[in-house]
Amino acid sequence: MREVCFRIGTRGSALALAQANQVARALVQAHGLAANAVTISIIKTMGDEVLDRPLSEVGGKGLFTKEIEEALLAGEIDVAVHSMKDMETRLPAGLEIGAVLSREDPRDAFISLLHANLRALPQGAVIGTSSLRRRSQVLNIRPDLQIVDFRGNVQTRLRKLEEGKVDATFLAVAGLKRLSLENIATALMPIDEMIPAVGQGAIGLEIRSDDQFAAGLIAPINDASAKVTLSAERAFLARLDGSCRTSIAGYATIDRGVLKFLGQLLSPDGMTSHRVRKSGNPQDAKRMGKEAADYILSLTQARPI
């Protein structure tokens, strides 16, 4: 066993810890390290502390990463483990995404104790979600539904559902699987019907750009295909200036050597939706993402969001 001291920084939620432990196990296995060679430090973020307001009112995606990135820049940790859908499109100077793990199921799970799927909900039913994207997509499909803000970790949201505060909610399938809770999903939303958030289902490893040791250590657990598809999605998001204040969805795959991208921009009320599909060479991932965003922007000139 090699003796290495490699420090992972993460949020303290059950899901964040499950992801950090997945990374730790992968590193131990890839390098034949001792089990205690990789340590995990819990770092509380503003997003974990402010639970009484929608994310769009507090500050956006950086709420779940800022304090962890500050610890990384200060040298207090060697790698930050994030859900890629929480990552800002522009990283702080001196940091980069060094690796991305193999992507889990990116779909959204519809969860209800009484109703089989979204279309089976009675008129005026209440949906709980903290995601502006999901809010807009749901209203685009079912404008008759009521949407209420629904913050908290997975367990908190499930408890609120059991208490009858809402008729249904949505959670990422990937998160449920990592918590061994996939059995609670009532129905899985087809990607064509509810396009995932950019980066949904992917775990990213953020490192200091000048840390060659960390870069070398995480290289064996990087999934090259996942990193390429995410670069297309994040380029799309960046061009549209995506944040928690905008309803943007984007998902890319590589199928038989062809990169396929599906993107969407919606108005907050779901009444207006612009979609784009593109396919091409995976080597052109970033350019494709930007071109897809430019096409969406051209549509907004005729039908503003």
Secondary structure, DSSP 8 states (H G I E B T S, - for coil): -B---EEEEE--SHHHHHHHHHHHHHHHHHHTB-GGGEEEEE---HHHH--SS-HHHHT-GGGGTHHHHHHHHTTS-SEEEEEGGGS-SS--TTEEEEEE-------EEEE-SS-SSGGGS-TT-EEE-S-HHHHHHHHHH-TTSEEE---S-HHHHHHHHHTTS-SEEEEEHHHHHHTT-GGG-SEE--TTTS---TTTT-EEEEEETT-HHHHHHHGGG--HHHHHHHHHHHHHHHHTT--TTSEEEEEEEEETTEEEEEEEEE-TTSS-EEEEEEEE-GGGHHHHHHHHHHHHHHHHHHS--
